[in-house]
Amino acid sequence: MSYITHPGSLLLLCIYLITGALQAQSAREIIQKADAKVRGTSAYAEMSIQVVRPKWTKTMHLKTWTKGKDKSVSLVTAPAKEKGTVFLMRGKEIWNYIPSIERTIKLPPSMMMQNWMGTDMTNDDLIKQSSIVTDYEQEIVGSEMVEGRNCWKIALTPKPEASVVWGKILIWIDRKDYMQLKILYYDEDDFLVNKIIASDIKTFDRRVLPSKLEFIPVDKEGQKTIIRYQVWKFDVNIPEKYFSTRYMKRLK
């Protein structure tokens, strides 16, 4: 038995398939996949953070544990001066344990825009890392090569009700492995303020990811912060007590 398909039906089928493919690769879904890739359900990482200034540099070493989008704790393991310092983030709140005075301090809202540990990242940046999914509208605006990889170029504009710092964000995401390879941050007057450049791609726990991130304030010549990941594991078992203020001084 043979079936004859009407040409109009074929056209409708093609339109349906094309539309479905476009929806499957919407800007929002791409952003969500890229965000989920660096999180997993939980993650553990060991890294170095190098603060570069025109006349000096400083390197810190940290261990971090994260669970979901709203729980993270970081332990400074070097240098000796900051060793044992702990930062706990839960939701939109941050606590800091300072071993030299054996005190845990909750950071007030007035400190959210201050630089974190002398780096080029603010406390607010750390809290709102995932807001690109929830607080912005996403749109694919082009395709470009970054680090030799074909990337989606996606523009993010704040939702009217969102309380965010940036007037616009441009992000380049690798089409193959959903890596965030470049991010540009603009203020409300459309001036470029900060940029993040990712490179040195490696495989961590079967995930292909950039192991080096450079945070660069564009108006401060010779200044940047470089994060290098040495260990990065995903979907690991992390005790809930790690994210409590009572456990901060016992974290190792």
Secondary structure as UniProt FT lines:
FT   HELIX           7..24
FT   HELIX           27..37
FT   TURN            38..39
FT   STRAND          42..53
FT   TURN            54..55
FT   STRAND          56..67
FT   TURN            68..70
FT   STRAND          71..78
FT   TURN            80..84
FT   STRAND          86..90
FT   TURN            91..92
FT   STRAND          93..98
FT   TURN            99..102
FT   STRAND          103..106
FT   HELIX           109..111
FT   TURN            112..113
FT   HELIX           116..118
FT   HELIX           123..127
FT   TURN            128..130
FT   HELIX           131..134
FT   STRAND          136..146
FT   TURN            147..148
FT   STRAND          149..158
FT   TURN            160..161
FT   STRAND          168..174
FT   TURN            175..177
FT   STRAND          180..186
FT   TURN            188..189
FT   STRAND          192..204
FT   TURN            205..206
FT   STRAND          207..217
FT   TURN            218..219
FT   TURN            221..222
FT   STRAND          224..234
FT   HELIX           240..243
FT   HELIX           245..250
//
